[in-house]
């Protein structure tokens, strides 16, 4: 099952790496009380499988689908007494300090509308919102009520990405010229995602688009981080539907080109890769850095016309709380972690991401390059 594979590949390594966190968590007087809004996003296994670390407590779960909740209760051993029919009921009953959203992307705005006025911090699964309009409303609410609004990406916690950026900033490959980001898999139906997830992931009303939104957001997020918040001059996108039988309502193939004054990025977001992938290539004038996966980084330096020297680095997980979204969220809530303006999880970064995705959707629909307005 997809859920087990996600647990084995993503959650379990994190939990094992976080064993040493118990001492740190104990030093916090009480675990941060977290509410979960929705269970239909399969990434929810990430938090359900790591509660025993001790830095957070799942105070309640808002999920109207009782059968889905019972299935996960049996799998993870939580009581159905923790499950509420909606987020308002959860908030009234348990007063969480923070809420994490694991439902359709279209519901992210509703989560912030429920939480922000009550001073409850929010972390949503990528992308931030279904549209730029929703994103701006969420921003206004977060700022008005002075709550944190984070966006979680799996790739935020990859040691390779942080090591790559450090090396790039030290000038190891020369001035930046090109970035290529590839993300995706064979497609939601082909890899066997849970039916509750599939129903909205392939519906533009709930997900905004298909692969363009689901995986295009990763590259936009990473590029905005690498460029320290600089917005692209223009966005050009092409989408295709190569599995009409599996994805009748949405694109399953997207290519997005971001042009900057002195560099460019190619984002390849696809539900048609033969194998799942999340990798990145960063090209400078003197060499290239390859983040092949979470822990393997390669550096090539040019020698002559087509020669090169290559080093491979196997990286350890990042230190707590920078190796896990929920530890990080807890740290932000308690003031132990400072969130910088263009961090991968930050609202500022993810507003740029939404601007890029919005322009990409317009470009794909019109067949023309979309120029972004100047700041």
ZIWO-V290680 format. One record per residue. N is the residue number from 0. RES is the residue in three letters. SS is DSSP state (~ for helix, > for strand, _ for the rest). OMEGA is omega in whole degrees, -180 to 180 (none if undefined). Layout:
n->N res->RES ss->SS omega->OMEGA
n->N res->RES ss->SS omega->OMEGA
This chain:
n->0 res->UNK ss->_ omega->179
n->1 res->UNK ss->~ omega->-177
n->2 res->UNK ss->~ omega->178
n->3 res->UNK ss->~ omega->-180
n->4 res->UNK ss->~ omega->177
n->5 res->UNK ss->~ omega->180
n->6 res->UNK ss->~ omega->-176
n->7 res->UNK ss->~ omega->-173
n->8 res->UNK ss->~ omega->-174
n->9 res->UNK ss->~ omega->-172
n->10 res->UNK ss->~ omega->-174
n->11 res->UNK ss->~ omega->178
n->12 res->UNK ss->~ omega->179
n->13 res->UNK ss->~ omega->-179
n->14 res->UNK ss->~ omega->180
n->15 res->UNK ss->~ omega->-180
n->16 res->UNK ss->~ omega->-174
n->17 res->UNK ss->_ omega->-178
n->18 res->UNK ss->_ omega->-177
n->19 res->UNK ss->_ omega->-178
n->20 res->UNK ss->~ omega->-175
n->21 res->UNK ss->~ omega->-180
n->22 res->UNK ss->~ omega->179
n->23 res->UNK ss->~ omega->-179
n->24 res->UNK ss->~ omega->-180
n->25 res->UNK ss->~ omega->-180
n->26 res->UNK ss->~ omega->173
n->27 res->UNK ss->_ omega->-173
n->28 res->UNK ss->_ omega->179
n->29 res->UNK ss->_ omega->175
n->30 res->UNK ss->_ omega->179
n->31 res->UNK ss->> omega->-178
n->32 res->UNK ss->> omega->-175
n->33 res->UNK ss->> omega->171
n->34 res->UNK ss->> omega->178
n->35 res->UNK ss->> omega->177
n->36 res->UNK ss->> omega->178
n->37 res->UNK ss->_ omega->177
n->38 res->UNK ss->_ omega->-172
n->39 res->UNK ss->_ omega->176
n->40 res->UNK ss->_ omega->-173
n->41 res->UNK ss->~ omega->176
n->42 res->UNK ss->~ omega->179
n->43 res->UNK ss->~ omega->176
n->44 res->UNK ss->~ omega->-179
n->45 res->UNK ss->~ omega->-179
n->46 res->UNK ss->~ omega->-180
n->47 res->UNK ss->~ omega->-178
n->48 res->UNK ss->_ omega->-177
n->49 res->UNK ss->_ omega->-176
n->50 res->UNK ss->~ omega->-174
n->51 res->UNK ss->~ omega->177
n->52 res->UNK ss->~ omega->173
n->53 res->UNK ss->_ omega->-179
n->54 res->UNK ss->_ omega->176
n->55 res->UNK ss->> omega->173
n->56 res->UNK ss->> omega->175
n->57 res->UNK ss->> omega->-175
n->58 res->UNK ss->> omega->-180
n->59 res->UNK ss->> omega->-179
n->60 res->UNK ss->> omega->176
n->61 res->UNK ss->> omega->-179
n->62 res->UNK ss->_ omega->-180
n->63 res->UNK ss->_ omega->-180
n->64 res->UNK ss->_ omega->-176
n->65 res->UNK ss->~ omega->-180
n->66 res->UNK ss->~ omega->176
n->67 res->UNK ss->~ omega->180
n->68 res->UNK ss->~ omega->179
n->69 res->UNK ss->~ omega->-180
n->70 res->UNK ss->~ omega->180
n->71 res->UNK ss->~ omega->176
n->72 res->UNK ss->~ omega->178
n->73 res->UNK ss->~ omega->-178
n->74 res->UNK ss->~ omega->-173
n->75 res->UNK ss->~ omega->173
n->76 res->UNK ss->_ omega->176
n->77 res->UNK ss->_ omega->-178
n->78 res->UNK ss->_ omega->175
n->79 res->UNK ss->~ omega->174
n->80 res->UNK ss->~ omega->179
n->81 res->UNK ss->~ omega->-173
n->82 res->UNK ss->> omega->-180
n->83 res->UNK ss->> omega->-175
n->84 res->UNK ss->_ omega->-180
n->85 res->UNK ss->_ omega->-175
n->86 res->UNK ss->~ omega->179
n->87 res->UNK ss->~ omega->179
n->88 res->UNK ss->~ omega->178
n->89 res->UNK ss->~ omega->-177
n->90 res->UNK ss->~ omega->-179
n->91 res->UNK ss->~ omega->-175
n->92 res->UNK ss->~ omega->-169
n->93 res->UNK ss->~ omega->177
n->94 res->UNK ss->_ omega->-180
n->95 res->UNK ss->_ omega->174
n->96 res->UNK ss->_ omega->179
n->97 res->UNK ss->> omega->177
n->98 res->UNK ss->> omega->174
n->99 res->UNK ss->> omega->-174
n->100 res->UNK ss->> omega->178
n->101 res->UNK ss->_ omega->175
n->102 res->UNK ss->_ omega->178
n->103 res->UNK ss->_ omega->-179
n->104 res->UNK ss->~ omega->-180
n->105 res->UNK ss->~ omega->-178
n->106 res->UNK ss->~ omega->-179
n->107 res->UNK ss->~ omega->179
n->108 res->UNK ss->~ omega->180
n->109 res->UNK ss->~ omega->178
n->110 res->UNK ss->~ omega->180
n->111 res->UNK ss->~ omega->177
n->112 res->UNK ss->~ omega->179
n->113 res->UNK ss->~ omega->-171
n->114 res->UNK ss->~ omega->-171
n->115 res->UNK ss->~ omega->-179
n->116 res->UNK ss->~ omega->180
n->117 res->UNK ss->~ omega->179
n->118 res->UNK ss->_ omega->-178
n->119 res->UNK ss->_ omega->-180
n->120 res->UNK ss->> omega->-173
n->121 res->UNK ss->> omega->168
n->122 res->UNK ss->> omega->180
n->123 res->UNK ss->> omega->171
n->124 res->UNK ss->> omega->-179
n->125 res->UNK ss->_ omega->-12
n->126 res->UNK ss->_ omega->-177
n->127 res->UNK ss->_ omega->-172
n->128 res->UNK ss->_ omega->179
n->129 res->UNK ss->_ omega->-177
n->130 res->UNK ss->_ omega->177
n->131 res->UNK ss->~ omega->178
n->132 res->UNK ss->~ omega->177
n->133 res->UNK ss->~ omega->-178
n->134 res->UNK ss->~ omega->-179
n->135 res->UNK ss->~ omega->176
n->136 res->UNK ss->~ omega->178
n->137 res->UNK ss->~ omega->177
n->138 res->UNK ss->~ omega->-178
n->139 res->UNK ss->~ omega->179
n->140 res->UNK ss->~ omega->-179
n->141 res->UNK ss->~ omega->-179
n->142 res->UNK ss->~ omega->-180
n->143 res->UNK ss->~ omega->-175
n->144 res->UNK ss->~ omega->174
n->145 res->UNK ss->_ omega->175
n->146 res->UNK ss->_ omega->176
n->147 res->UNK ss->_ omega->176
n->148 res->UNK ss->> omega->-176
n->149 res->UNK ss->> omega->173
n->150 res->UNK ss->> omega->-177
n->151 res->UNK ss->> omega->172
n->152 res->UNK ss->_ omega->175
n->153 res->UNK ss->~ omega->-174
n->154 res->UNK ss->~ omega->177
n->155 res->UNK ss->~ omega->-172
n->156 res->UNK ss->~ omega->179
n->157 res->UNK ss->_ omega->175
n->158 res->UNK ss->~ omega->-178
n->159 res->UNK ss->~ omega->-177
n->160 res->UNK ss->~ omega->-180
n->161 res->UNK ss->~ omega->177
n->162 res->UNK ss->~ omega->178
n->163 res->UNK ss->~ omega->-179
n->164 res->UNK ss->~ omega->177
n->165 res->UNK ss->~ omega->-179
n->166 res->UNK ss->~ omega->179
n->167 res->UNK ss->~ omega->-178
n->168 res->UNK ss->~ omega->175
n->169 res->UNK ss->_ omega->178
n->170 res->UNK ss->_ omega->-175
n->171 res->UNK ss->_ omega->180
n->172 res->UNK ss->_ omega->180
n->173 res->UNK ss->_ omega->-176
n->174 res->UNK ss->_ omega->-177
n->175 res->UNK ss->> omega->179
n->176 res->UNK ss->> omega->-175
n->177 res->UNK ss->> omega->175
n->178 res->UNK ss->> omega->176
n->179 res->UNK ss->> omega->180
n->180 res->UNK ss->> omega->-179
n->181 res->UNK ss->> omega->-180
n->182 res->UNK ss->> omega->174
n->183 res->UNK ss->> omega->-179
n->184 res->UNK ss->_ omega->-176
n->185 res->UNK ss->_ omega->-179
n->186 res->UNK ss->_ omega->-175
n->187 res->UNK ss->~ omega->-178
n->188 res->UNK ss->~ omega->-178
n->189 res->UNK ss->~ omega->-179
n->190 res->UNK ss->~ omega->172
n->191 res->UNK ss->_ omega->177
n->192 res->UNK ss->_ omega->180
n->193 res->UNK ss->_ omega->-176
n->194 res->UNK ss->~ omega->179
n->195 res->UNK ss->~ omega->178
n->196 res->UNK ss->~ omega->-177
n->197 res->UNK ss->~ omega->-174
n->198 res->UNK ss->~ omega->180
n->199 res->UNK ss->~ omega->-180
n->200 res->UNK ss->~ omega->-178
n->201 res->UNK ss->_ omega->180
n->202 res->UNK ss->_ omega->-177
n->203 res->UNK ss->~ omega->179
n->204 res->UNK ss->~ omega->-177
n->205 res->UNK ss->~ omega->-177
n->206 res->UNK ss->~ omega->179
n->207 res->UNK ss->_ omega->178
n->208 res->UNK ss->_ omega->178
n->209 res->UNK ss->_ omega->-178
n->210 res->UNK ss->~ omega->-179
n->211 res->UNK ss->~ omega->179
n->212 res->UNK ss->~ omega->-174
n->213 res->UNK ss->~ omega->-177
n->214 res->UNK ss->~ omega->176
n->215 res->UNK ss->~ omega->-179
n->216 res->UNK ss->~ omega->-180
n->217 res->UNK ss->~ omega->-179
n->218 res->UNK ss->~ omega->179
n->219 res->UNK ss->~ omega->179
n->220 res->UNK ss->~ omega->-178
n->221 res->UNK ss->~ omega->-179
n->222 res->UNK ss->~ omega->177
n->223 res->UNK ss->~ omega->177
n->224 res->UNK ss->~ omega->-180
n->225 res->UNK ss->~ omega->-178
n->226 res->UNK ss->_ omega->177
n->227 res->UNK ss->_ omega->174
n->228 res->UNK ss->_ omega->179
n->229 res->UNK ss->_ omega->180
n->230 res->UNK ss->_ omega->177
n->231 res->UNK ss->_ omega->175
n->232 res->UNK ss->_ omega->-178
n->233 res->UNK ss->> omega->179
n->234 res->UNK ss->> omega->177
n->235 res->UNK ss->> omega->-177
n->236 res->UNK ss->> omega->173
n->237 res->UNK ss->> omega->177
n->238 res->UNK ss->> omega->177
n->239 res->UNK ss->> omega->176
n->240 res->UNK ss->_ omega->-175
n->241 res->UNK ss->_ omega->176
n->242 res->UNK ss->_ omega->-177
n->243 res->UNK ss->_ omega->-179
n->244 res->UNK ss->_ omega->-178
n->245 res->UNK ss->_ omega->-176
n->246 res->UNK ss->_ omega->-171
n->247 res->UNK ss->_ omega->-174
n->248 res->UNK ss->_ omega->-171
n->249 res->UNK ss->_ omega->172
n->250 res->UNK ss->_ omega->171
n->251 res->UNK ss->_ omega->179
n->252 res->UNK ss->> omega->180
n->253 res->UNK ss->> omega->173
n->254 res->UNK ss->> omega->-177
n->255 res->UNK ss->> omega->178
n->256 res->UNK ss->> omega->177
n->257 res->UNK ss->> omega->179
n->258 res->UNK ss->> omega->175
n->259 res->UNK ss->_ omega->-177
n->260 res->UNK ss->_ omega->-176
n->261 res->UNK ss->_ omega->179
n->262 res->UNK ss->_ omega->177
n->263 res->UNK ss->> omega->179
n->264 res->UNK ss->> omega->175
n->265 res->UNK ss->> omega->180
n->266 res->UNK ss->> omega->180
n->267 res->UNK ss->> omega->-178
n->268 res->UNK ss->> omega->-170
n->269 res->UNK ss->> omega->168
n->270 res->UNK ss->_ omega->-178
n->271 res->UNK ss->_ omega->175
n->272 res->UNK ss->_ omega->176
n->273 res->UNK ss->_ omega->177
n->274 res->UNK ss->_ omega->177
n->275 res->UNK ss->_ omega->-179
n->276 res->UNK ss->> omega->170
n->277 res->UNK ss->> omega->-176
n->278 res->UNK ss->> omega->-174
n->279 res->UNK ss->> omega->175
n->280 res->UNK ss->> omega->179
n->281 res->UNK ss->> omega->-175
n->282 res->UNK ss->> omega->172
n->283 res->UNK ss->> omega->180
n->284 res->UNK ss->_ omega->-175
n->285 res->UNK ss->_ omega->-177
n->286 res->UNK ss->> omega->-176
n->287 res->UNK ss->> omega->175
n->288 res->UNK ss->> omega->180
n->289 res->UNK ss->> omega->169
n->290 res->UNK ss->> omega->-173
n->291 res->UNK ss->_ omega->-180
n->292 res->UNK ss->_ omega->-177
n->293 res->UNK ss->_ omega->-170
n->294 res->UNK ss->_ omega->-177
n->295 res->UNK ss->> omega->179
n->296 res->UNK ss->> omega->175
n->297 res->UNK ss->> omega->175
n->298 res->UNK ss->> omega->175
n->299 res->UNK ss->> omega->174
n->300 res->UNK ss->> omega->-175
n->301 res->UNK ss->> omega->175
n->302 res->UNK ss->> omega->-178
n->303 res->UNK ss->_ omega->-175
n->304 res->UNK ss->_ omega->-177
n->305 res->UNK ss->_ omega->178
n->306 res->UNK ss->> omega->178
n->307 res->UNK ss->> omega->169
n->308 res->UNK ss->> omega->-177
n->309 res->UNK ss->> omega->172
n->310 res->UNK ss->> omega->176
n->311 res->UNK ss->> omega->-179
n->312 res->UNK ss->> omega->174
n->313 res->UNK ss->> omega->-169
n->314 res->UNK ss->_ omega->174
n->315 res->UNK ss->_ omega->178
n->316 res->UNK ss->_ omega->178
n->317 res->UNK ss->_ omega->-177
n->318 res->UNK ss->_ omega->174
n->319 res->UNK ss->_ omega->5
n->320 res->UNK ss->_ omega->-174
n->321 res->UNK ss->_ omega->179
n->322 res->UNK ss->_ omega->-173
n->323 res->UNK ss->_ omega->-175
n->324 res->UNK ss->~ omega->-174
n->325 res->UNK ss->~ omega->172
n->326 res->UNK ss->~ omega->180
n->327 res->UNK ss->~ omega->179
n->328 res->UNK ss->~ omega->178
n->329 res->UNK ss->~ omega->179
n->330 res->UNK ss->~ omega->178
n->331 res->UNK ss->~ omega->-179
n->332 res->UNK ss->~ omega->-177
n->333 res->UNK ss->~ omega->179
n->334 res->UNK ss->_ omega->180
n->335 res->UNK ss->_ omega->-180
n->336 res->UNK ss->_ omega->176
n->337 res->UNK ss->_ omega->180
n->338 res->UNK ss->_ omega->-180
n->339 res->UNK ss->_ omega->-170
n->340 res->UNK ss->_ omega->-176
n->341 res->UNK ss->_ omega->172
n->342 res->UNK ss->_ omega->-178
n->343 res->UNK ss->_ omega->-178
n->344 res->UNK ss->_ omega->-168
n->345 res->UNK ss->_ omega->176
n->346 res->UNK ss->~ omega->-178
n->347 res->UNK ss->~ omega->178
n->348 res->UNK ss->~ omega->-171
n->349 res->UNK ss->~ omega->168
n->350 res->UNK ss->~ omega->175
n->351 res->UNK ss->~ omega->177
n->352 res->UNK ss->~ omega->-179
n->353 res->UNK ss->~ omega->177
n->354 res->UNK ss->~ omega->178
n->355 res->UNK ss->~ omega->-179
n->356 res->UNK ss->~ omega->178
n->357 res->UNK ss->~ omega->178
n->358 res->UNK ss->~ omega->179
n->359 res->UNK ss->~ omega->177
n->360 res->UNK ss->~ omega->179
n->361 res->UNK ss->~ omega->-180
n->362 res->UNK ss->~ omega->-180
n->363 res->UNK ss->~ omega->-179
n->364 res->UNK ss->~ omega->-176
n->365 res->UNK ss->~ omega->-176
n->366 res->UNK ss->_ omega->-178
n->367 res->UNK ss->_ omega->174
n->368 res->UNK ss->_ omega->177
n->369 res->UNK ss->> omega->176
n->370 res->UNK ss->> omega->179
n->371 res->UNK ss->_ omega->177
n->372 res->UNK ss->_ omega->178
n->373 res->UNK ss->_ omega->179
n->374 res->UNK ss->_ omega->none
